[in-house]
Amino acid sequence: MKKTLFISRDAIAQRVAELAREIARDYGQDKPILIGVLNGSVFFFADLVRALDLPCEIDFVRAASYGMSMDSSGCIRLTKEPEIPLEGRRVLLVEDIVDTGQTISLLIETLRHQNPKELKICVLIDKLERRTQEVPIDYYGFRVEEGFLVGYGLDYAEQYRQLPEIFTLEP
Ligand code: PRP
């Protein structure tokens, strides 16, 4: 596999800081619940939350969608639900990447059943090439047309997640 640098550590850090400022400004003192989507969002989530100058709570969900290949299996399971009650709260879902949009759509549909006051989406990479579901993205770090990306939480068959930068991966 050929790995090529796509987004540097500095560019990620700068964009995360900008997003954190934007989010802090929008939420003020409303104490949102930030929900990280495991596993991919773990580094983005940790960096974003620590950059936020905002009272907030954190929780996690786990949505398993991809198997061990580059293509979506089209099958998504919610294997961990949030534990903080979402009823009446402002909730911000934090994802590493929206690709087809299936995972985030399922998450929105599922979490809406808990009657949050508001449900918004923050994603590091908004990748457009394979979108099949229209997704209302409120905050995004980088908008990308195409390519298979790894690093900073993004994996290929559970590899490359730990890389501090984002790379494209080609056969
Ligand atoms: C990845 C990523 C998103 C989802 C995006 O998760 O973290 O959750 O795919 O793809 P979609 O828009 O086509 O649904 P994955 O299921 O690979 O699990 P992971 O977070 O553990 O890598």
Backbone and ligand atoms as CSV (ligand in chain L), in Angstrom:
chain,resi,resn,atom,element,x,y,z
A,1,MET,N,N,0.839,-1.210,0.000
A,1,MET,CA,C,0.000,0.000,0.000
A,1,MET,C,C,0.874,1.262,0.000
A,2,LYS,N,N,0.492,2.245,-0.820
A,2,LYS,CA,C,1.261,3.492,-0.882
A,2,LYS,C,C,0.585,4.553,-0.006
A,3,LYS,N,N,1.364,5.083,0.921
A,3,LYS,CA,C,0.851,6.041,1.905
A,3,LYS,C,C,1.432,7.413,1.586
A,4,THR,N,N,0.565,8.414,1.395
A,4,THR,CA,C,1.038,9.754,1.047
A,4,THR,C,C,0.451,10.768,2.022
A,5,LEU,N,N,1.309,11.661,2.535
A,5,LEU,CA,C,0.826,12.666,3.494
A,5,LEU,C,C,-0.254,13.533,2.856
A,6,PHE,N,N,-1.343,13.703,3.588
A,6,PHE,CA,C,-2.479,14.456,3.050
A,6,PHE,C,C,-2.797,15.683,3.913
A,7,ILE,N,N,-2.872,15.488,5.237
A,7,ILE,CA,C,-3.100,16.632,6.133
A,7,ILE,C,C,-2.079,16.541,7.270
A,8,SER,N,N,-1.268,17.578,7.409
A,8,SER,CA,C,-0.174,17.547,8.387
A,8,SER,C,C,-0.700,17.725,9.810
A,9,ARG,N,N,0.174,17.382,10.733
A,9,ARG,CA,C,-0.118,17.556,12.157
A,9,ARG,C,C,-0.491,19.009,12.484
A,10,ASP,N,N,0.281,19.943,11.934
A,10,ASP,CA,C,0.025,21.362,12.206
A,10,ASP,C,C,-1.314,21.809,11.649
A,11,ALA,N,N,-1.617,21.341,10.432
A,11,ALA,CA,C,-2.890,21.729,9.803
A,11,ALA,C,C,-4.068,21.173,10.615
A,12,ILE,N,N,-3.917,19.952,11.121
A,12,ILE,CA,C,-4.991,19.368,11.949
A,12,ILE,C,C,-5.153,20.203,13.222
A,13,ALA,N,N,-4.035,20.475,13.883
A,13,ALA,CA,C,-4.081,21.203,15.161
A,13,ALA,C,C,-4.710,22.586,14.981
A,14,GLN,N,N,-4.336,23.248,13.897
A,14,GLN,CA,C,-4.869,24.594,13.642
A,14,GLN,C,C,-6.377,24.545,13.408
A,15,ARG,N,N,-6.803,23.576,12.631
A,15,ARG,CA,C,-8.233,23.465,12.301
A,15,ARG,C,C,-9.040,23.056,13.540
A,16,VAL,N,N,-8.482,22.162,14.347
A,16,VAL,CA,C,-9.183,21.745,15.571
A,16,VAL,C,C,-9.355,22.955,16.498
A,17,ALA,N,N,-8.335,23.787,16.596
A,17,ALA,CA,C,-8.421,24.981,17.448
A,17,ALA,C,C,-9.495,25.932,16.918
A,18,GLU,N,N,-9.562,26.083,15.595
A,18,GLU,CA,C,-10.590,26.954,15.002
A,18,GLU,C,C,-11.989,26.407,15.296
A,19,LEU,N,N,-12.151,25.094,15.114
A,19,LEU,CA,C,-13.461,24.476,15.380
A,19,LEU,C,C,-13.855,24.666,16.841
A,20,ALA,N,N,-12.894,24.483,17.735
A,20,ALA,CA,C,-13.175,24.612,19.171
A,20,ALA,C,C,-13.640,26.038,19.491
A,21,ARG,N,N,-13.011,27.020,18.864
A,21,ARG,CA,C,-13.419,28.413,19.108
A,21,ARG,C,C,-14.841,28.647,18.603
A,22,GLU,N,N,-15.129,28.112,17.417
A,22,GLU,CA,C,-16.456,28.276,16.813
A,22,GLU,C,C,-17.535,27.613,17.694
A,23,ILE,N,N,-17.237,26.407,18.160
A,23,ILE,CA,C,-18.198,25.659,18.975
A,23,ILE,C,C,-18.412,26.371,20.312
A,24,ALA,N,N,-17.341,26.810,20.944
A,24,ALA,CA,C,-17.452,27.499,22.242
A,24,ALA,C,C,-18.310,28.756,22.101
A,25,ARG,N,N,-18.116,29.463,20.998
A,25,ARG,CA,C,-18.889,30.684,20.761
A,25,ARG,C,C,-20.370,30.346,20.587
A,26,ASP,N,N,-20.679,29.269,19.866
A,26,ASP,CA,C,-22.074,28.921,19.581
A,26,ASP,C,C,-22.827,28.395,20.801
A,27,TYR,N,N,-22.123,27.713,21.714
A,27,TYR,CA,C,-22.833,27.088,22.836
A,27,TYR,C,C,-22.856,27.952,24.093
A,28,GLY,N,N,-21.956,28.901,24.216
A,28,GLY,CA,C,-21.959,29.759,25.410
A,28,GLY,C,C,-21.966,28.931,26.683
A,29,GLN,N,N,-22.936,29.188,27.551
A,29,GLN,CA,C,-22.993,28.478,28.842
A,29,GLN,C,C,-24.023,27.342,28.848
A,30,ASP,N,N,-24.397,26.836,27.681
A,30,ASP,CA,C,-25.469,25.829,27.601
A,30,ASP,C,C,-25.047,24.416,27.988
A,31,LYS,N,N,-23.812,24.219,28.311
A,31,LYS,CA,C,-23.273,22.915,28.723
A,31,LYS,C,C,-23.756,21.756,27.848
A,32,PRO,N,N,-23.246,21.685,26.620
A,32,PRO,CA,C,-23.644,20.596,25.730
A,32,PRO,C,C,-23.062,19.258,26.174
A,33,ILE,N,N,-23.640,18.181,25.637
A,33,ILE,CA,C,-23.040,16.854,25.764
A,33,ILE,C,C,-22.332,16.577,24.443
A,34,LEU,N,N,-21.030,16.374,24.497
A,34,LEU,CA,C,-20.296,15.990,23.298
A,34,LEU,C,C,-20.192,14.476,23.270
A,35,ILE,N,N,-20.645,13.888,22.180
A,35,ILE,CA,C,-20.628,12.431,22.074
A,35,ILE,C,C,-19.648,12.010,20.987
A,36,GLY,N,N,-18.608,11.314,21.382
A,36,GLY,CA,C,-17.617,10.815,20.433
A,36,GLY,C,C,-18.071,9.482,19.866
A,37,VAL,N,N,-17.870,9.318,18.558
A,37,VAL,CA,C,-18.249,8.064,17.909
A,37,VAL,C,C,-16.993,7.179,17.835
A,38,LEU,N,N,-17.008,6.143,18.662
A,38,LEU,CA,C,-15.854,5.227,18.720
A,38,LEU,C,C,-15.803,4.349,17.475
A,39,ASN,N,N,-14.647,3.854,17.024
A,39,ASN,CA,C,-13.357,4.158,17.604
A,39,ASN,C,C,-12.674,5.349,16.903
A,40,GLY,N,N,-13.069,5.575,15.674
A,40,GLY,CA,C,-12.316,6.490,14.818
A,40,GLY,C,C,-12.147,7.903,15.354
A,41,SER,N,N,-13.147,8.409,16.104
A,41,SER,CA,C,-13.085,9.822,16.493
A,41,SER,C,C,-12.214,10.061,17.716
A,42,VAL,N,N,-11.622,9.015,18.257
A,42,VAL,CA,C,-11.012,9.134,19.584
A,42,VAL,C,C,-9.952,10.236,19.695
A,43,PHE,N,N,-9.083,10.369,18.712
A,43,PHE,CA,C,-8.022,11.397,18.803
A,43,PHE,C,C,-8.577,12.787,18.521
A,44,PHE,N,N,-9.411,12.885,17.505
A,44,PHE,CA,C,-10.060,14.160,17.184
A,44,PHE,C,C,-10.887,14.622,18.377
A,45,PHE,N,N,-11.661,13.717,18.950
A,45,PHE,CA,C,-12.523,14.038,20.084
A,45,PHE,C,C,-11.686,14.554,21.257
A,46,ALA,N,N,-10.632,13.831,21.578
A,46,ALA,CA,C,-9.789,14.211,22.721
A,46,ALA,C,C,-9.160,15.587,22.492
A,47,ASP,N,N,-8.685,15.838,21.284
A,47,ASP,CA,C,-8.061,17.132,20.993
A,47,ASP,C,C,-9.098,18.253,21.003
A,48,LEU,N,N,-10.256,17.986,20.401
A,48,LEU,CA,C,-11.301,19.011,20.319
A,48,LEU,C,C,-11.818,19.383,21.705
A,49,VAL,N,N,-12.133,18.386,22.510
A,49,VAL,CA,C,-12.692,18.644,23.835
A,49,VAL,C,C,-11.689,19.425,24.693
A,50,ARG,N,N,-10.414,19.071,24.576
A,50,ARG,CA,C,-9.413,19.765,25.393
A,50,ARG,C,C,-9.153,21.183,24.914
A,51,ALA,N,N,-9.509,21.459,23.657
A,51,ALA,CA,C,-9.321,22.818,23.141
A,51,ALA,C,C,-10.533,23.704,23.417
A,52,LEU,N,N,-11.613,23.098,23.902
A,52,LEU,CA,C,-12.861,23.834,24.108
A,52,LEU,C,C,-12.841,24.624,25.403
A,53,ASP,N,N,-13.084,25.915,25.308
A,53,ASP,CA,C,-13.200,26.729,26.496
A,53,ASP,C,C,-14.697,26.832,26.793
A,54,LEU,N,N,-15.230,25.745,27.367
A,54,LEU,CA,C,-16.687,25.603,27.456
A,54,LEU,C,C,-17.029,24.539,28.503
A,55,PRO,N,N,-18.012,24.818,29.379
A,55,PRO,CA,C,-18.459,23.741,30.255
A,55,PRO,C,C,-19.200,22.696,29.416
A,56,CYS,N,N,-18.827,21.441,29.518
A,56,CYS,CA,C,-19.484,20.416,28.704
A,56,CYS,C,C,-19.380,19.071,29.413
A,57,GLU,N,N,-20.175,18.115,28.938
A,57,GLU,CA,C,-20.047,16.736,29.408
A,57,GLU,C,C,-19.664,15.891,28.207
A,58,ILE,N,N,-19.045,14.749,28.446
A,58,ILE,CA,C,-18.683,13.883,27.328
A,58,ILE,C,C,-19.238,12.476,27.510
A,59,ASP,N,N,-19.517,11.857,26.379
A,59,ASP,CA,C,-19.977,10.463,26.383
A,59,ASP,C,C,-19.573,9.859,25.033
A,60,PHE,N,N,-19.874,8.583,24.850
A,60,PHE,CA,C,-19.451,7.907,23.611
A,60,PHE,C,C,-20.545,6.989,23.084
A,61,VAL,N,N,-20.557,6.809,21.775
A,61,VAL,CA,C,-21.346,5.747,21.154
A,61,VAL,C,C,-20.388,4.951,20.272
A,62,ARG,N,N,-20.822,3.764,19.942
A,62,ARG,CA,C,-19.994,2.939,19.062
A,62,ARG,C,C,-20.881,2.441,17.940
A,63,ALA,N,N,-20.517,2.767,16.714
A,63,ALA,CA,C,-21.267,2.291,15.558
A,63,ALA,C,C,-20.304,1.545,14.661
A,64,ALA,N,N,-20.512,0.282,14.493
A,64,ALA,CA,C,-19.622,-0.524,13.661
A,64,ALA,C,C,-20.229,-0.639,12.277
A,65,SER,N,N,-19.504,-0.152,11.270
A,65,SER,CA,C,-20.073,-0.232,9.923
A,65,SER,C,C,-19.168,-0.937,8.932
A,66,TYR,N,N,-17.870,-0.653,8.975
A,66,TYR,CA,C,-16.993,-1.243,7.965
A,66,TYR,C,C,-16.435,-2.560,8.471
A,67,GLY,N,N,-16.249,-3.508,7.592
A,67,GLY,CA,C,-15.579,-4.743,7.953
A,67,GLY,C,C,-14.093,-4.556,7.751
A,68,MET,N,N,-13.434,-5.516,7.168
A,68,MET,CA,C,-11.987,-5.438,6.990
A,68,MET,C,C,-11.626,-5.046,5.554
A,69,SER,N,N,-12.469,-4.304,4.888
A,69,SER,CA,C,-12.153,-3.934,3.511
A,69,SER,C,C,-12.285,-2.422,3.342
A,70,MET,N,N,-11.995,-1.925,2.150
A,70,MET,CA,C,-12.089,-0.491,1.892
A,70,MET,C,C,-13.534,-0.093,1.572
A,71,ASP,N,N,-14.386,-1.044,1.292
A,71,ASP,CA,C,-15.770,-0.738,0.960
A,71,ASP,C,C,-16.657,-0.916,2.177
A,72,SER,N,N,-17.675,-0.080,2.260
A,72,SER,CA,C,-18.632,-0.241,3.336
A,72,SER,C,C,-19.377,-1.550,3.154
A,73,SER,N,N,-19.624,-2.241,4.259
A,73,SER,CA,C,-20.400,-3.475,4.164
A,73,SER,C,C,-21.884,-3.145,4.029
A,74,GLY,N,N,-22.238,-1.873,4.274
A,74,GLY,CA,C,-23.633,-1.467,4.205
A,74,GLY,C,C,-24.416,-1.928,5.422
A,75,CYS,N,N,-23.717,-2.461,6.394
A,75,CYS,CA,C,-24.380,-3.007,7.581
A,75,CYS,C,C,-23.837,-2.280,8.804
A,76,ILE,N,N,-24.709,-1.669,9.574
A,76,ILE,CA,C,-24.262,-0.864,10.710
A,76,ILE,C,C,-24.911,-1.355,11.997
A,77,ARG,N,N,-24.110,-1.477,13.035
A,77,ARG,CA,C,-24.648,-1.891,14.332
A,77,ARG,C,C,-24.289,-0.850,15.375
A,78,LEU,N,N,-25.244,-0.529,16.256
A,78,LEU,CA,C,-24.942,0.353,17.378
A,78,LEU,C,C,-24.566,-0.547,18.552
A,79,THR,N,N,-23.291,-0.554,18.891
A,79,THR,CA,C,-22.840,-1.512,19.908
A,79,THR,C,C,-22.578,-0.863,21.260
A,80,LYS,N,N,-22.671,0.460,21.308
A,80,LYS,CA,C,-22.623,1.149,22.609
A,80,LYS,C,C,-23.503,2.385,22.539
A,81,GLU,N,N,-24.377,2.526,23.521
A,81,GLU,CA,C,-25.285,3.673,23.587
A,81,GLU,C,C,-24.716,4.707,24.562
A,82,PRO,N,N,-25.104,5.986,24.426
A,82,PRO,CA,C,-24.647,6.965,25.417
A,82,PRO,C,C,-25.257,6.665,26.779
A,83,GLU,N,N,-24.549,7.047,27.827
A,83,GLU,CA,C,-25.044,6.748,29.174
A,83,GLU,C,C,-25.644,7.962,29.872
A,84,ILE,N,N,-25.222,9.172,29.487
A,84,ILE,CA,C,-25.830,10.381,30.061
A,84,ILE,C,C,-27.199,10.559,29.388
A,85,PRO,N,N,-28.278,10.812,30.148
A,85,PRO,CA,C,-29.586,11.042,29.516
A,85,PRO,C,C,-29.537,12.279,28.610
A,86,LEU,N,N,-30.050,12.147,27.393
A,86,LEU,CA,C,-29.945,13.234,26.415
A,86,LEU,C,C,-31.182,14.130,26.389
A,87,GLU,N,N,-32.238,13.704,27.042
A,87,GLU,CA,C,-33.519,14.427,27.035
A,87,GLU,C,C,-33.322,15.906,27.387
A,88,GLY,N,N,-33.782,16.788,26.502
A,88,GLY,CA,C,-33.754,18.223,26.758
A,88,GLY,C,C,-32.380,18.865,26.654
A,89,ARG,N,N,-31.357,18.106,26.282
A,89,ARG,CA,C,-29.991,18.638,26.250
A,89,ARG,C,C,-29.559,18.997,24.830
A,90,ARG,N,N,-28.609,19.898,24.743
A,90,ARG,CA,C,-27.957,20.186,23.452
A,90,ARG,C,C,-26.837,19.162,23.282
A,91,VAL,N,N,-26.898,18.429,22.177
A,91,VAL,CA,C,-25.971,17.316,21.964
A,91,VAL,C,C,-25.163,17.571,20.689
A,92,LEU,N,N,-23.865,17.348,20.779
A,92,LEU,CA,C,-22.994,17.478,19.602
A,92,LEU,C,C,-22.304,16.140,19.362
A,93,LEU,N,N,-22.643,15.525,18.227
A,93,LEU,CA,C,-22.031,14.245,17.853
A,93,LEU,C,C,-20.713,14.531,17.151
A,94,VAL,N,N,-19.653,13.874,17.574
A,94,VAL,CA,C,-18.328,14.140,17.007
A,94,VAL,C,C,-17.801,12.894,16.290
A,95,GLU,N,N,-17.604,13.022,14.989
A,95,GLU,CA,C,-17.175,11.912,14.131
A,95,GLU,C,C,-15.824,12.227,13.494
A,96,ASP,N,N,-15.072,11.204,13.159
A,96,ASP,CA,C,-13.839,11.444,12.413
A,96,ASP,C,C,-14.137,11.692,10.937
A,97,ILE,N,N,-15.038,10.886,10.363
A,97,ILE,CA,C,-15.310,11.049,8.929
A,97,ILE,C,C,-16.765,10.718,8.611
A,98,VAL,N,N,-17.359,11.497,7.724
A,98,VAL,CA,C,-18.642,11.128,7.129
A,98,VAL,C,C,-18.340,10.789,5.679
A,99,ASP,N,N,-18.626,9.535,5.324
A,99,ASP,CA,C,-18.307,9.036,3.978
A,99,ASP,C,C,-19.638,8.819,3.243
A,100,THR,N,N,-20.220,7.624,3.312
A,100,THR,CA,C,-21.534,7.431,2.683
A,100,THR,C,C,-22.610,8.215,3.446
A,101,GLY,N,N,-22.372,8.439,4.729
A,101,GLY,CA,C,-23.363,9.132,5.562
A,101,GLY,C,C,-24.267,8.161,6.304
A,102,GLN,N,N,-24.090,6.873,6.076
A,102,GLN,CA,C,-24.985,5.883,6.699
A,102,GLN,C,C,-24.830,5.823,8.215
A,103,THR,N,N,-23.584,5.860,8.683
A,103,THR,CA,C,-23.352,5.751,10.128
A,103,THR,C,C,-23.973,6.931,10.866
A,104,ILE,N,N,-23.677,8.126,10.395
A,104,ILE,CA,C,-24.168,9.310,11.110
A,104,ILE,C,C,-25.697,9.397,11.012
A,105,SER,N,N,-26.257,8.982,9.883
A,105,SER,CA,C,-27.719,8.997,9.733
A,105,SER,C,C,-28.369,8.055,10.733
A,106,LEU,N,N,-27.781,6.879,10.894
A,106,LEU,CA,C,-28.329,5.914,11.849
A,106,LEU,C,C,-28.202,6.453,13.277
A,107,LEU,N,N,-27.079,7.093,13.542
A,107,LEU,CA,C,-26.879,7.644,14.881
A,107,LEU,C,C,-27.877,8.753,15.184
A,108,ILE,N,N,-28.100,9.624,14.216
A,108,ILE,CA,C,-29.057,10.720,14.414
A,108,ILE,C,C,-30.445,10.138,14.696
A,109,GLU,N,N,-30.833,9.171,13.857
A,109,GLU,CA,C,-32.148,8.550,14.005
A,109,GLU,C,C,-32.291,7.902,15.391
A,110,THR,N,N,-31.265,7.208,15.815
A,110,THR,CA,C,-31.315,6.494,17.094
A,110,THR,C,C,-31.331,7.471,18.275
A,111,LEU,N,N,-30.460,8.475,18.238
A,111,LEU,CA,C,-30.345,9.385,19.380
A,111,LEU,C,C,-31.553,10.317,19.491
A,112,ARG,N,N,-32.219,10.578,18.368
A,112,ARG,CA,C,-33.422,11.438,18.403
A,112,ARG,C,C,-34.512,10.840,19.283
A,113,HIS,N,N,-34.520,9.520,19.407
A,113,HIS,CA,C,-35.532,8.875,20.245
A,113,HIS,C,C,-35.425,9.307,21.702
A,114,GLN,N,N,-34.262,9.827,22.086
A,114,GLN,CA,C,-34.072,10.270,23.477
A,114,GLN,C,C,-34.495,11.729,23.690
A,115,ASN,N,N,-35.070,12.336,22.663
A,115,ASN,CA,C,-35.557,13.724,22.749
A,115,ASN,C,C,-34.546,14.764,23.229
A,116,PRO,N,N,-33.372,14.807,22.609
A,116,PRO,CA,C,-32.471,15.916,22.952
A,116,PRO,C,C,-33.107,17.226,22.473
A,117,LYS,N,N,-32.735,18.319,23.125
A,117,LYS,CA,C,-33.264,19.629,22.708
A,117,LYS,C,C,-32.732,19.961,21.318
A,118,GLU,N,N,-31.504,19.511,21.056
A,118,GLU,CA,C,-30.838,19.815,19.786
A,118,GLU,C,C,-29.796,18.735,19.541
A,119,LEU,N,N,-29.615,18.393,18.261
A,119,LEU,CA,C,-28.609,17.383,17.910
A,119,LEU,C,C,-27.816,17.909,16.717
A,120,LYS,N,N,-26.551,18.199,16.947
A,120,LYS,CA,C,-25.716,18.721,15.866
A,120,LYS,C,C,-24.564,17.771,15.578
A,121,ILE,N,N,-23.948,17.973,14.427
A,121,ILE,CA,C,-22.878,17.091,13.973
A,121,ILE,C,C,-21.586,17.887,13.781
A,122,CYS,N,N,-20.501,17.349,14.321
A,122,CYS,CA,C,-19.172,17.912,14.073
A,122,CYS,C,C,-18.306,16.788,13.517
A,123,VAL,N,N,-17.730,16.993,12.351
A,123,VAL,CA,C,-16.926,15.938,11.727
A,123,VAL,C,C,-15.587,16.518,11.273
A,124,LEU,N,N,-14.541,15.747,11.452
A,124,LEU,CA,C,-13.228,16.230,11.005
A,124,LEU,C,C,-13.150,16.221,9.482
A,125,ILE,N,N,-13.526,15.098,8.868
A,125,ILE,CA,C,-13.433,14.976,7.410
A,125,ILE,C,C,-14.825,14.753,6.822
A,126,ASP,N,N,-15.241,15.663,5.993
A,126,ASP,CA,C,-16.505,15.529,5.262
A,126,ASP,C,C,-16.120,15.078,3.848
A,127,LYS,N,N,-16.273,13.770,3.589
A,127,LYS,CA,C,-15.809,13.218,2.302
A,127,LYS,C,C,-17.018,12.980,1.381
A,128,LEU,N,N,-16.992,13.578,0.214
A,128,LEU,CA,C,-18.207,13.704,-0.590
A,128,LEU,C,C,-18.442,12.588,-1.607
A,129,GLU,N,N,-17.354,11.990,-2.102
A,129,GLU,CA,C,-17.372,11.048,-3.225
A,129,GLU,C,C,-18.461,9.968,-3.163
A,130,ARG,N,N,-18.654,9.373,-1.989
A,130,ARG,CA,C,-19.538,8.201,-1.913
A,130,ARG,C,C,-20.824,8.451,-1.118
A,131,ARG,N,N,-21.154,9.739,-0.906
A,131,ARG,CA,C,-22.318,10.067,-0.069
A,131,ARG,C,C,-23.614,9.506,-0.652
A,132,THR,N,N,-24.325,8.734,0.114
A,132,THR,CA,C,-25.627,8.222,-0.340
A,132,THR,C,C,-26.768,8.791,0.502
A,133,GLN,N,N,-26.433,9.307,1.694
A,133,GLN,CA,C,-27.454,9.884,2.581
A,133,GLN,C,C,-27.145,11.360,2.755
A,134,GLU,N,N,-28.170,12.179,2.638
A,134,GLU,CA,C,-27.959,13.598,2.885
A,134,GLU,C,C,-27.788,13.804,4.394
A,135,VAL,N,N,-26.703,14.473,4.765
A,135,VAL,CA,C,-26.389,14.611,6.193
A,135,VAL,C,C,-26.229,16.092,6.544
A,136,PRO,N,N,-26.920,16.548,7.589
A,136,PRO,CA,C,-26.785,17.951,7.994
A,136,PRO,C,C,-25.537,18.151,8.857
A,137,ILE,N,N,-24.411,18.496,8.244
A,137,ILE,CA,C,-23.166,18.674,9.002
A,137,ILE,C,C,-23.052,20.129,9.473
A,138,ASP,N,N,-22.933,20.311,10.796
A,138,ASP,CA,C,-22.904,21.661,11.357
A,138,ASP,C,C,-21.492,22.232,11.441
A,139,TYR,N,N,-20.524,21.370,11.722
A,139,TYR,CA,C,-19.117,21.803,11.784
A,139,TYR,C,C,-18.273,20.748,11.082
A,140,TYR,N,N,-17.375,21.185,10.210
A,140,TYR,CA,C,-16.452,20.216,9.615
A,140,TYR,C,C,-15.046,20.796,9.611
A,141,GLY,N,N,-14.082,19.884,9.709
A,141,GLY,CA,C,-12.691,20.316,9.693
A,141,GLY,C,C,-12.187,20.494,8.276
A,142,PHE,N,N,-12.315,19.439,7.478
A,142,PHE,CA,C,-11.828,19.465,6.098
A,142,PHE,C,C,-12.872,18.821,5.196
A,143,ARG,N,N,-13.104,19.434,4.043
A,143,ARG,CA,C,-14.022,18.846,3.065
A,143,ARG,C,C,-13.159,18.253,1.948
A,144,VAL,N,N,-13.387,16.961,1.671
A,144,VAL,CA,C,-12.525,16.229,0.753
A,144,VAL,C,C,-13.396,15.572,-0.306
A,145,GLU,N,N,-12.962,15.610,-1.544
A,145,GLU,CA,C,-13.764,15.025,-2.621
A,145,GLU,C,C,-13.660,13.503,-2.634
A,146,GLU,N,N,-12.424,12.985,-2.576
A,146,GLU,CA,C,-12.260,11.535,-2.747
A,146,GLU,C,C,-10.970,11.053,-2.089
A,147,GLY,N,N,-10.753,9.745,-2.150
A,147,GLY,CA,C,-9.521,9.152,-1.623
A,147,GLY,C,C,-9.784,8.330,-0.377
A,148,PHE,N,N,-8.931,7.346,-0.133
A,148,PHE,CA,C,-9.033,6.544,1.088
A,148,PHE,C,C,-8.039,7.102,2.095
A,149,LEU,N,N,-8.547,7.547,3.242
A,149,LEU,CA,C,-7.715,8.251,4.215
A,149,LEU,C,C,-7.470,7.405,5.454
A,150,VAL,N,N,-6.251,7.500,5.968
A,150,VAL,CA,C,-5.903,6.811,7.215
A,150,VAL,C,C,-5.109,7.759,8.119
A,151,GLY,N,N,-5.058,7.384,9.392
A,151,GLY,CA,C,-4.299,8.170,10.367
A,151,GLY,C,C,-5.207,9.060,11.201
A,152,TYR,N,N,-4.700,9.509,12.357
A,152,TYR,CA,C,-5.443,10.367,13.276
A,152,TYR,C,C,-6.825,9.752,13.567
A,153,GLY,N,N,-6.835,8.457,13.790
A,153,GLY,CA,C,-8.068,7.735,14.125
A,153,GLY,C,C,-8.654,6.936,12.980
A,154,LEU,N,N,-8.349,7.342,11.754
A,154,LEU,CA,C,-8.911,6.641,10.583
A,154,LEU,C,C,-8.086,5.386,10.298
A,155,ASP,N,N,-8.774,4.290,10.066
A,155,ASP,CA,C,-8.050,3.033,9.905
A,155,ASP,C,C,-8.288,2.378,8.553
A,156,TYR,N,N,-7.407,1.447,8.239
A,156,TYR,CA,C,-7.672,0.471,7.185
A,156,TYR,C,C,-7.437,-0.888,7.836
A,157,ALA,N,N,-8.509,-1.662,7.980
A,157,ALA,CA,C,-8.424,-2.958,8.671
A,157,ALA,C,C,-7.717,-2.822,10.020
A,158,GLU,N,N,-8.109,-1.786,10.780
A,158,GLU,CA,C,-7.584,-1.517,12.133
A,158,GLU,C,C,-6.121,-1.093,12.152
A,159,GLN,N,N,-5.536,-0.851,10.996
A,159,GLN,CA,C,-4.157,-0.357,10.977
A,159,GLN,C,C,-4.154,1.152,10.733
A,160,TYR,N,N,-3.037,1.788,11.053
A,160,TYR,CA,C,-2.735,3.200,10.777
A,160,TYR,C,C,-3.438,4.210,11.684
A,161,ARG,N,N,-4.358,3.774,12.550
A,161,ARG,CA,C,-5.118,4.720,13.371
A,161,ARG,C,C,-4.224,5.642,14.186
A,162,GLN,N,N,-3.118,5.099,14.681
A,162,GLN,CA,C,-2.295,5.812,15.660
A,162,GLN,C,C,-1.416,6.894,15.036
A,163,LEU,N,N,-1.399,6.973,13.706
A,163,LEU,CA,C,-0.539,7.979,13.058
A,163,LEU,C,C,-1.027,9.389,13.413
A,164,PRO,N,N,-0.123,10.310,13.711
A,164,PRO,CA,C,-0.553,11.644,14.128
A,164,PRO,C,C,-0.974,12.558,12.973
A,165,GLU,N,N,-0.778,12.085,11.728
A,165,GLU,CA,C,-1.155,12.884,10.564
A,165,GLU,C,C,-2.114,12.062,9.704
A,166,ILE,N,N,-2.713,12.701,8.712
A,166,ILE,CA,C,-3.651,11.980,7.846
A,166,ILE,C,C,-2.986,11.732,6.495
A,167,PHE,N,N,-3.118,10.498,6.029
A,167,PHE,CA,C,-2.487,10.072,4.772
A,167,PHE,C,C,-3.542,9.536,3.819
A,168,THR,N,N,-3.264,9.589,2.515
A,168,THR,CA,C,-4.065,8.823,1.563
A,168,THR,C,C,-3.386,7.473,1.408
A,169,LEU,N,N,-4.207,6.472,1.150
A,169,LEU,CA,C,-3.695,5.109,1.002
A,169,LEU,C,C,-4.141,4.578,-0.350
A,170,GLU,N,N,-3.172,4.102,-1.135
A,170,GLU,CA,C,-3.509,3.553,-2.445
A,170,GLU,C,C,-2.877,2.157,-2.591
A,171,PRO,N,N,-3.558,1.275,-3.316
A,171,PRO,CA,C,-3.005,-0.074,-3.503
A,171,PRO,C,C,-1.687,-0.027,-4.252
L,1,PRP,C1,C,-15.936,4.793,10.087
L,1,PRP,C2,C,-15.934,6.216,10.613
L,1,PRP,C3,C,-17.401,6.567,10.597
L,1,PRP,C4,C,-17.935,5.775,9.438
L,1,PRP,C5,C,-18.148,6.687,8.266
L,1,PRP,O1,O,-16.252,3.963,11.152
L,1,PRP,O2,O,-15.382,6.303,11.885
L,1,PRP,O3,O,-18.040,6.183,11.796
L,1,PRP,O4,O,-16.962,4.783,9.115
L,1,PRP,O5,O,-18.608,5.978,7.154
L,1,PRP,P1,P,-20.038,6.155,6.525
L,1,PRP,O6,O,-20.343,7.608,6.410
L,1,PRP,O7,O,-19.870,5.514,5.159
L,1,PRP,O8,O,-21.038,5.424,7.370
L,1,PRP,P2,P,-15.975,2.405,11.202
L,1,PRP,O9,O,-17.278,1.692,11.128
L,1,PRP,O10,O,-14.910,2.068,10.223
L,1,PRP,O11,O,-15.515,2.171,12.665
L,1,PRP,P3,P,-14.284,2.850,13.403
L,1,PRP,O12,O,-14.756,4.215,13.846
L,1,PRP,O13,O,-14.039,1.937,14.552
L,1,PRP,O14,O,-13.145,2.922,12.427
